Amino acid sequence: MRKPTIQDVARQAGVGVGTVSRVLNNHAAVKGATRDLVLKAIADLDYTPNPHARRIAGGKSYTISVLLPVVTTEFYVRLLDGLETAFQEARYDVAIFPLLDRSRLERYLGSHTLAYQADGLVMATYNLTQLLSERRLRTQQPTVLVDAYAEGVDCAFMDNLTGGRLAGEYAATLPGELYAIWVETELDQLFTTRVFEERRTGFLEAVRAAGRGVRTEITASFDALAARNAAVTLLDGAQFPCTVFASADLLAGALLDEAQVRGLTPGRDVRVIGFDDQPWAAARGLTTLHQPVEQMGYEAAQLLLTRLGGHRGPPRTRRFEPRLIVRDTA
């Protein structure tokens, strides 16, 4: 049997070929009922558009570039899941550009690299306020920030200040000394971010408001060995029972591992509060701040897709708020 064509879809939906094309391109001008008819026809016929013909006919790449610091952490795997789900629904391909260090970001800002040949650009986590104000960031094509905020550009971000505050309010109710492990603001010099600074600010504000203090604060870079070393240092000097806020689940997991080696009981000798609610957190009984990471990525993609569909309004922000999940470790 021959493969169905765009003409077949139009005929079955009772619309013109141009309407089918606009639905495939996620154009905002198509009415909801008409879009549903076209999508049903596409599903019934199992129609798949020819990406090469689509690009030639539309003069577009139908590709989105995603620039992010690294791709090896659980957070960015989840973020990409949310982004790719939305872009695939709109039949856009995703090109991933892990920058790995600050120098690569600088290079991308000033050159005509492959990333800028896409129809739209997603930039994750970077604090780009200064770059945007200096007009150093190339924004010829629609751009969205995810896991970051800056004025003058569409953003989807997590309210880390509130998350830190929730952790501090809860930690202040628990007995024993309070400790904290922070991630370096410059993650091994990979990129500048406000994420962990805001978590720390919110946590300390809440603890002080409750009339408590933090006995010791330790800083670690964002890798497994550094996290374990930080756990060793903290537990070597801790007075038990105690409560520890680990500003990322990676740090909390290392702390639980080290506590187990020492024969300490999480939830009794050392209470541990993490931040992220990674997929393994529930199995380990980790009390943590849940982040809707996939939803944040999906919403960021939708902001970009509406720009590609013709939206010309002012910059929009989508704020996501973490919520405390209490489990056995605290």
C-alpha positions in Angstrom: 0.0 0.0 0.0 1.2 3.5 -0.8 2.0 5.9 2.0 -0.7 8.4 2.8 0.0 12.0 1.6 -0.9 15.4 2.9 -3.6 15.5 0.2 -5.2 12.4 1.7 -5.2 14.0 5.2 -6.8 17.1 3.8 -9.5 15.1 2.0 -10.4 13.0 5.0 -10.5 16.0 7.3 -12.5 18.1 4.8 -10.0 20.9 4.8 -7.5 22.4 2.5 -3.9 21.3 2.2 -2.8 24.6 3.6 -4.8 24.0 6.8 -3.1 20.6 7.3 0.2 22.3 6.8 -0.6 24.9 9.4 -1.6 22.2 11.9 1.7 20.3 11.2 3.5 23.6 11.8 1.6 24.3 15.1 0.3 27.6 13.7 -1.8 29.6 16.2 -4.3 30.6 13.5 -6.0 27.2 13.3 -9.3 26.9 15.3 -9.3 24.2 17.9 -12.1 22.1 16.3 -10.4 22.2 12.9 -7.1 21.2 14.5 -8.8 18.2 16.2 -10.3 17.1 12.8 -6.9 17.3 11.1 -5.1 15.5 14.0 -7.7 12.7 13.9 -7.2 12.3 10.2 -3.5 12.1 10.7 -3.9 9.4 13.3 -6.5 7.4 11.3 -4.3 7.4 8.2 -1.0 7.0 10.2 0.3 9.9 8.2 4.0 10.9 8.7 5.1 14.1 7.0 8.3 14.0 4.9 10.7 16.1 7.0 12.9 17.0 4.0 10.0 18.2 1.9 8.6 20.0 4.9 11.9 21.9 5.4 12.2 22.8 1.7 8.6 23.9 1.4 8.6 26.0 4.6 12.1 27.5 4.4 12.6 26.4 8.0 14.8 23.8 9.7 12.1 22.5 12.0 14.9 22.0 14.5 15.3 23.5 18.0 18.7 24.0 19.6 19.0 23.3 23.3 22.1 24.7 25.0 22.7 23.3 28.4 25.7 22.9 30.8 25.9 19.1 30.8 23.8 16.1 29.9 25.0 13.6 32.4 23.0 14.6 35.5 19.5 13.3 36.4 18.1 16.8 36.4 19.1 17.5 32.8 17.9 14.1 31.6 14.5 14.9 33.1 14.5 18.5 31.7 15.2 17.2 28.2 12.4 14.7 28.5 9.9 17.6 29.1 11.4 19.7 26.3 11.5 16.8 23.8 8.0 15.7 24.6 6.5 19.1 23.6 8.8 19.6 20.5 8.0 16.1 19.2 4.3 16.7 19.6 4.8 19.7 17.3 7.0 17.7 15.0 10.2 19.6 15.7 13.6 17.9 16.0 15.9 18.7 18.9 19.6 19.3 18.6 21.4 19.2 22.0 24.5 21.3 22.6 26.2 20.5 25.9 28.6 23.4 26.5 30.7 21.7 29.3 32.6 24.9 30.2 32.2 28.7 30.2 34.5 29.2 27.3 32.2 27.3 25.0 29.3 29.5 26.0 31.4 32.5 25.2 32.2 31.0 21.8 28.5 30.4 21.1 27.6 34.0 21.9 29.9 35.4 19.3 29.8 33.0 16.3 27.5 31.6 13.6 27.6 28.1 15.0 25.3 25.3 14.0 23.1 26.0 17.1 21.9 29.3 15.5 20.8 27.6 12.3 17.7 26.2 14.2 14.3 27.9 14.2 14.4 28.5 18.0 16.8 28.4 20.9 16.5 27.0 24.5 19.1 27.9 27.0 19.1 26.1 30.3 20.2 27.3 33.8 22.6 30.0 32.8 22.3 33.4 34.5 22.1 35.5 31.3 20.9 38.8 32.8 24.2 40.6 32.2 24.6 39.1 28.7 21.1 40.1 27.7 21.5 43.6 29.0 24.8 44.0 27.1 23.1 42.6 24.0 25.8 39.9 23.7 23.3 37.1 23.4 22.2 36.4 19.9 18.4 36.5 19.8 17.6 36.7 16.1 15.4 33.6 16.5 12.9 33.1 19.2 14.7 32.2 22.5 13.4 30.8 25.8 15.3 30.4 29.1 14.5 27.3 31.2 15.6 26.8 34.8 16.7 30.5 34.7 15.1 33.9 34.8 16.0 37.2 33.0 14.0 40.2 32.0 13.2 40.7 28.4 12.9 37.0 27.4 10.4 34.2 27.8 11.3 32.1 30.9 10.2 28.9 32.7 11.9 28.6 36.1 11.8 27.1 39.5 11.3 29.2 42.6 14.3 28.0 44.4 14.1 30.8 47.1 10.7 29.4 48.2 12.1 25.8 48.0 14.9 26.7 50.4 12.5 28.5 52.7 10.3 25.4 52.9 13.3 23.3 53.7 14.4 25.8 56.4 11.0 26.0 58.0 10.7 22.3 58.3 14.3 21.7 59.4 13.8 24.3 62.2 11.1 22.1 63.7 13.4 19.1 64.1 15.6 18.5 67.2 19.4 18.7 67.3 22.0 20.9 65.6 21.4 22.1 62.0 23.9 21.5 59.2 23.9 22.3 55.5 25.8 21.2 52.4 25.7 23.6 49.4 26.7 23.2 45.8 29.3 25.7 44.5 27.7 28.6 42.7 30.2 27.9 39.9 29.7 24.2 39.3 33.3 23.2 38.7 33.5 26.4 36.7 30.9 25.0 34.2 28.4 27.8 34.5 27.1 30.6 36.6 23.7 30.0 38.2 21.5 31.5 40.9 19.8 28.2 41.7 21.9 27.1 44.7 22.4 30.7 46.0 18.7 31.1 46.1 18.1 27.8 47.9 20.7 28.9 50.5 19.2 32.3 51.0 15.7 30.9 51.5 16.9 28.2 53.9 18.9 30.6 56.1 16.1 33.2 56.2 13.6 30.6 57.4 16.0 29.1 60.0 16.8 32.6 61.4 13.1 33.5 61.5 12.5 30.4 63.7 15.2 31.6 66.1 17.6 28.8 65.1 21.1 28.8 63.5 23.2 26.6 61.3 26.1 25.1 63.1 28.2 24.2 60.0 28.0 24.9 56.3 30.0 22.9 53.8 30.4 23.5 50.1 30.9 20.8 47.5 31.3 20.7 43.7 28.6 18.8 41.8 30.0 15.4 41.4 29.8 12.1 43.3 33.3 12.1 44.7 33.0 15.6 46.0 29.6 14.9 47.5 31.0 11.9 49.4 33.9 13.9 50.7 31.6 16.6 51.9 29.5 13.9 53.7 32.6 12.6 55.4 33.7 16.0 56.5 30.2 16.9 57.9 29.7 13.6 59.8 33.2 13.7 61.2 32.4 16.9 63.0 28.6 16.5 63.7 26.9 16.2 67.0 24.1 13.6 66.9 21.2 13.7 66.6 21.3 16.3 63.9 19.5 17.6 60.8 21.2 18.2 57.5 19.8 20.1 54.5 21.6 18.9 51.4 20.8 21.4 48.6 20.7 18.7 45.9 19.6 15.0 46.1 23.1 14.1 44.8 24.5 15.4 48.0 21.8 13.9 50.1 22.3 10.4 48.6 26.1 10.6 49.4 25.2 11.6 52.9 22.9 8.6 53.3 25.6 6.3 51.9 28.2 7.6 54.4 25.8 7.4 57.3 25.1 3.7 56.5 28.8 2.9 56.4 29.1 4.5 59.9 26.2 2.5 61.3 24.1 5.7 61.7 20.3 5.5 61.3 18.8 8.1 58.9 15.7 9.7 60.5 17.0 9.1 64.0 20.8 9.8 64.3 20.9 12.1 61.3 17.9 13.6 59.6 18.4 14.3 55.9 16.5 16.8 53.7 17.3 16.9 50.0 16.2 18.9 47.1 15.0 17.7 43.6 13.0 14.5 44.3 15.0 12.5 41.8 13.4 9.2 40.6 15.4 7.2 43.3 14.5 9.4 46.2 11.2 7.6 47.1 12.9 4.2 47.2 15.5 5.5 49.7 12.9 7.2 51.8 14.5 10.6 51.2 12.7 13.7 52.6 13.2 16.3 49.8 11.8 19.2 47.8 9.9 17.9 44.8 10.6 19.8 41.5 8.2 19.4 38.6 11.3 19.3 36.2 9.6 17.7 33.2 6.6 20.1 33.5 9.0 23.0 33.6 10.7 21.8 30.4 7.4 21.1 28.7 6.1 24.6 29.5 9.3 26.2 28.3 9.0 24.4 25.0 5.4 25.6 24.7 6.5 29.2 25.2 8.9 28.8 22.3 6.4 27.0 20.1 3.9 29.9 20.4 6.6 32.3 19.4 7.3 30.1 16.3 3.6 30.1 15.7 3.4 33.9 15.4 3.0 35.2 19.0 4.5 38.7 19.3 3.5 39.7 22.8 5.7 40.8 25.6 8.0 38.4 27.4 6.3 35.8 29.6 7.3 34.0 32.7 6.2 30.6 34.0 7.1 30.1 37.7 7.1 26.6 39.3 7.2 26.1 43.0 8.8 23.1 44.8 6.9 21.3 47.5 8.1 19.4 50.5 7.8 15.6 50.5 8.3 14.2 54.0 9.7 10.6 54.1 11.7 8.4 56.5 15.0 10.3 56.5 13.4 13.3 58.2 
